[in-house]
Amino acid sequence: MADEVFARAIARVPVTRDRARAIEASGIPSAADESRNIIARSLEHDAEALSSVLMLAPDDKVLATKVENQIDQLSGMWLLLTGVLSEQRKGKRVVFTLEAREEPKDQKPRNPKEASRPRSVTADFGRVPTRKVSGPMNVYYYDYVADRASGEDLRPIERISSRANGEIVLYEILNLVDGKRSIQAIRDFITAAYGPVAVEEVSDYLRLLEKVGVVRFDG
C-alpha cells in the first residue's frame, strides 16, 4: 500500500511542477508565492497520504521507517527541483514550507511598494475556525446558510460562486475547517488545488459562516 501511494505521489511531481512554473511565469501579483504554495501544499498532501498508511498497522516499526524514508525521498526530490524547503512535524502531521530563493542583491523588486508590504496585513487571517455544525450546507432544495442570511450578507458566496469551480471551492473551504488550520492556511490549500483565490474572500466567507452559526473562532 505504501509503495502504491508513493508511486502516485512521484507521478504527480512533474504535473505539479509544471503548474507551479506556469503560475510563476504568469506575472500575476505574488506569482512566486503562489508557485511555492502549490508545491508546498502538494508535498504536504502526499506526506499525509503516506502517513495515513500507518493507520493500517500502527505498531509496525518496519512500515513506519519505510514511510518516513519515502517522505524524505519525496521532499528531497522537491528540494532538488526548487530550492529551500523547511519541514515541521506537528504530531503525526507534517507541514512543509517552500522558502523563497534569495534574489540577487542588484535586482530591484518590480514594485518596491508591494515588495515591502506584509503578505497578510492583518492578523485576522491567522485565526483558526472550528466547525459547530457538521454535514453539508445544501441538501436537496434546502440551503442552510441562505436560510439564515440574505442580501449583502451573501455577497461572499456570490463572489466565490462566480469563479470556475466556485461551488466546489465553497464546499472545500468549509471542509478544510478542522480546528487546526488558520484562514490563511485554508486559503493556501484552496489556491494550490483550484487556482488563486484572495485570502480576503475566504475570510469573508468564513465570517459569514460564523455569523450564521456554522463555525466559531476561539479567542
C-alpha positions as CSV (number, residue, x, y, z in Angstrom):
1,M,0.0,0.0,0.0
2,A,2.8,2.4,0.9
3,D,4.6,1.7,-2.4
4,E,1.4,2.4,-4.3
5,V,0.8,5.7,-2.5
6,F,4.4,6.7,-3.0
7,A,4.3,5.9,-6.7
8,R,1.3,8.1,-7.2
9,A,3.0,10.9,-5.4
10,I,6.1,10.7,-7.5
11,A,4.0,10.6,-10.7
12,R,2.3,13.9,-9.6
13,V,5.6,15.7,-9.2
14,P,6.1,16.8,-12.8
15,V,2.5,17.8,-13.2
16,T,2.6,19.9,-10.0
17,R,6.0,21.4,-11.1
18,D,4.5,22.4,-14.4
19,R,1.5,24.1,-12.7
20,A,3.9,26.0,-10.4
21,R,6.1,27.1,-13.2
22,A,3.0,28.3,-15.2
23,I,1.9,30.4,-12.2
24,E,5.3,31.8,-11.6
25,A,5.6,32.8,-15.3
26,S,2.1,34.3,-15.4
27,G,3.1,37.7,-14.0
28,I,0.1,37.8,-11.6
29,P,0.7,39.5,-8.2
30,S,2.6,37.3,-5.7
31,A,3.2,34.8,-8.5
32,A,6.3,33.4,-6.8
33,D,4.5,33.0,-3.5
34,E,1.6,31.2,-5.3
35,S,4.0,28.9,-7.1
36,R,5.7,27.9,-3.9
37,N,2.4,27.4,-2.2
38,I,1.3,24.9,-4.9
39,I,4.4,22.8,-4.3
40,A,4.3,23.0,-0.5
41,R,0.6,22.0,-0.3
42,S,1.1,19.2,-2.8
43,L,4.0,17.8,-0.8
44,E,2.1,18.2,2.5
45,H,-0.9,16.4,1.0
46,D,1.3,13.5,-0.3
47,A,3.1,13.2,3.1
48,E,-0.2,13.0,4.9
49,A,-1.4,10.3,2.5
50,L,1.7,8.3,3.1
51,S,1.4,8.7,6.9
52,S,-2.2,7.6,6.8
53,V,-0.9,4.1,5.6
54,L,0.4,3.6,9.2
55,M,-3.2,3.5,10.5
56,L,-3.4,0.0,8.9
57,A,-0.5,-1.2,11.1
58,P,0.2,1.3,13.8
59,D,2.7,-1.0,15.6
60,D,4.7,-1.9,12.5
61,K,8.1,-0.2,13.0
62,V,9.4,-1.5,9.7
63,L,6.5,0.1,7.9
64,A,6.9,3.3,9.9
65,T,10.6,3.5,8.9
66,K,9.7,2.8,5.2
67,V,7.0,5.6,5.2
68,E,9.4,8.1,6.8
69,N,12.1,7.3,4.2
70,Q,9.6,7.7,1.4
71,I,8.5,11.1,2.7
72,D,12.2,12.1,2.9
73,Q,12.7,10.9,-0.7
74,L,9.7,12.9,-1.9
75,S,10.8,16.1,-0.1
76,G,14.3,15.6,-1.3
77,M,13.1,15.4,-4.9
78,W,11.3,18.7,-4.5
79,L,14.3,20.2,-2.8
80,L,16.5,19.4,-5.8
81,L,13.9,20.8,-8.2
82,T,13.0,24.0,-6.4
83,G,15.0,25.5,-3.6
84,V,15.0,25.7,0.2
85,L,12.3,23.5,1.9
86,S,11.6,23.7,5.6
87,E,9.7,20.9,7.4
88,Q,7.8,21.0,10.7
89,R,6.3,17.9,12.3
90,K,3.2,18.5,14.4
91,G,2.4,15.2,16.0
92,K,1.7,12.9,13.0
93,R,1.2,15.8,10.7
94,V,4.0,17.2,8.5
95,V,3.8,20.8,7.3
96,F,6.1,21.9,4.6
97,T,7.1,25.5,3.6
98,L,9.0,26.2,0.4
99,E,11.1,29.2,1.1
100,A,11.9,31.9,-1.4
101,R,15.2,31.8,-3.2
102,E,17.4,34.8,-2.4
103,E,17.2,37.4,-5.1
104,P,20.4,38.9,-6.5
105,K,21.4,41.9,-4.5
106,D,21.5,44.1,-7.5
107,Q,18.0,43.1,-8.6
108,K,15.3,45.5,-7.6
109,P,11.7,44.4,-6.9
110,R,9.3,45.2,-9.8
111,N,7.1,47.0,-7.4
112,P,9.0,48.2,-4.2
113,K,5.8,49.2,-2.5
114,E,4.3,45.8,-3.0
115,A,7.5,44.1,-2.0
116,S,7.7,45.8,1.3
117,R,4.0,45.1,2.2
118,P,3.4,42.2,4.6
119,R,1.7,39.2,2.9
120,S,-1.1,39.4,5.5
121,V,-1.7,43.0,6.5
122,T,-3.9,41.9,9.4
123,A,-3.5,39.2,12.0
124,D,-7.1,38.2,11.4
125,F,-6.0,35.7,8.7
126,G,-4.2,33.7,11.4
127,R,-7.4,33.0,13.2
128,V,-8.4,29.3,13.4
129,P,-12.1,28.4,12.7
130,T,-13.8,25.4,14.2
131,R,-17.0,23.8,13.0
132,K,-20.1,24.0,15.1
133,V,-22.5,22.4,12.5
134,S,-21.4,19.2,10.7
135,G,-22.6,17.9,7.4
136,P,-23.3,19.6,4.0
137,M,-24.8,23.1,3.9
138,N,-27.0,22.2,0.9
139,V,-29.4,19.3,1.0
140,Y,-31.9,18.9,-1.9
141,Y,-33.6,22.3,-2.1
142,Y,-32.6,23.5,1.4
143,D,-29.7,25.9,1.8
144,Y,-28.7,26.2,5.5
145,V,-26.7,29.4,5.0
146,A,-29.3,31.2,2.7
147,D,-32.0,30.3,5.2
148,R,-30.2,32.3,7.9
149,A,-28.7,35.2,5.8
150,S,-29.8,37.4,3.0
151,G,-28.9,40.4,0.9
152,E,-25.5,41.9,1.4
153,D,-24.5,39.1,3.8
154,L,-24.5,36.6,0.9
155,R,-22.0,38.6,-1.2
156,P,-19.0,36.4,-0.2
157,I,-20.9,33.3,-1.5
158,E,-21.8,35.1,-4.7
159,R,-18.2,36.2,-5.3
160,I,-16.7,32.8,-4.9
161,S,-19.5,31.1,-6.8
162,S,-18.9,33.2,-9.8
163,R,-15.4,31.8,-10.3
164,A,-14.6,28.5,-12.0
165,N,-15.3,25.6,-9.7
166,G,-16.9,28.1,-7.3
167,E,-19.4,25.7,-5.7
168,I,-16.6,23.2,-5.1
169,V,-14.4,25.9,-3.6
170,L,-17.2,26.8,-1.2
171,Y,-17.5,23.2,-0.2
172,E,-13.8,22.7,0.2
173,I,-13.3,25.9,2.4
174,L,-15.7,24.5,4.9
175,N,-14.4,21.0,4.5
176,L,-10.9,22.3,5.5
177,V,-12.1,23.8,8.7
178,D,-10.7,21.3,11.3
179,G,-9.9,23.5,14.3
180,K,-6.2,23.5,13.3
181,R,-5.9,25.3,10.0
182,S,-5.9,29.1,10.0
183,I,-7.8,31.2,7.5
184,Q,-4.5,31.7,5.6
185,A,-3.7,28.0,5.6
186,I,-7.2,27.2,4.3
187,R,-6.8,29.8,1.5
188,D,-3.4,28.3,0.6
189,F,-4.8,24.8,0.2
190,I,-7.7,26.1,-1.9
191,T,-5.3,28.1,-4.1
192,A,-3.0,25.1,-4.6
193,A,-5.9,22.9,-5.7
194,Y,-8.2,25.3,-7.6
195,G,-6.1,28.4,-8.6
196,P,-5.5,31.7,-6.9
197,V,-8.2,33.0,-4.5
198,A,-7.9,36.0,-2.3
199,V,-7.5,35.4,1.4
200,E,-10.0,38.2,2.0
201,E,-12.6,36.2,0.1
202,V,-12.0,33.1,2.2
203,S,-12.1,35.2,5.4
204,D,-15.3,36.9,4.4
205,Y,-17.0,33.6,3.7
206,L,-15.8,32.1,7.0
207,R,-17.1,35.3,8.8
208,L,-20.5,34.7,7.2
209,L,-20.4,31.1,8.4
210,E,-19.6,32.3,11.8
211,K,-22.5,34.8,11.7
212,V,-25.0,32.0,10.9
213,G,-23.5,29.6,13.5
214,V,-21.8,27.1,11.3
215,V,-18.3,27.8,12.6
216,R,-16.7,29.7,15.5
217,F,-13.5,31.5,16.1
218,D,-12.0,30.9,19.6
219,G,-10.1,33.8,21.2
